[in-house]
Amino acid sequence: MASPIEGPHRGRPRAPAPDGRRSAAPVRGRGRLPMPVLALLVAVFLTGCAATTGSTAGESSPTAAAPTAVAPTVTAPWAAGAPGNTAAGDGTPSTGTPGAEGTTRSRTGPGAHPDTPAPLGGLGPRTLALIPGDTRQVVVVTGRGRDANRSEAVLYRRTVSGWEAGTAWPARNALNGWTDHHLAGDLRSPIGVFTLSDAGGLLPDPGTLLPYDESPGFSIDGTGFMGEPLAGSFDYVVAIDYNRVPGTSPLDGTRPLGADRGGGIWLHVDHDGPTQGCVSLEEGHMRQLLLALDPGQHPVIVMGDAGSLSR
């Protein structure tokens, strides 16, 4: 996520004289070529070498100006991350610019546009269309299956050379897997593209650029689905903007879509078991993510099972 290299260009055969006669140029010696012909052959040979040893297709010449990254045009009916961010309200993303599966860096070759960053690996055209054009950070959480609660998270950064992937982190999601239409109590994580606007936790701000709410309201006890202790799960959280009002504490209980559509979907610290709807990462990885996310880069999270995200 190599392009064929073109062979040397061959010279065109010279057309015969209009009267069909051979050239009247004198031959100076048996077995020797006339000097004008010899000079022409040398020029052709040198031209062929340049064709085989020059830059590959799409590569700029040394004097050409360096390409400037241009944000792709993204057309989506609703803003990414807004409550119910889908084309039809059922979790089906709208159509948009297609991408190549598995590509994390831009490549230059025949047909490639040097100013267009390579698309995010594994994401299909309808999912890519929901990522805002000004987004420069994307957390991609890919589930192992529609009903699986294990997943993988990768933070991508957009650079002038394309999308670059960070380290893959193990993650968990809801007990019953994923859904296009999340409902309270279904124990599934919502599929979609959502903005990441606010953070918080029981522990002090580790230095994130996101607004951070340190509060005892993030205390939790009890046990999870596997009997594991839940204490410390909310030491660090990043609110996922599903059915919430961005710009508020993750603890804010406002549900624009109604309480029946669930809410409180967060990135939080892993407690060695599946979640009720959130995505969890190991504590060290949560700290790294908090330190990396920059609201000036308009970060989003793309989350779902691999099959759904490839649409």
Disulfide bonds with the S-S distance in Angstrom:
none
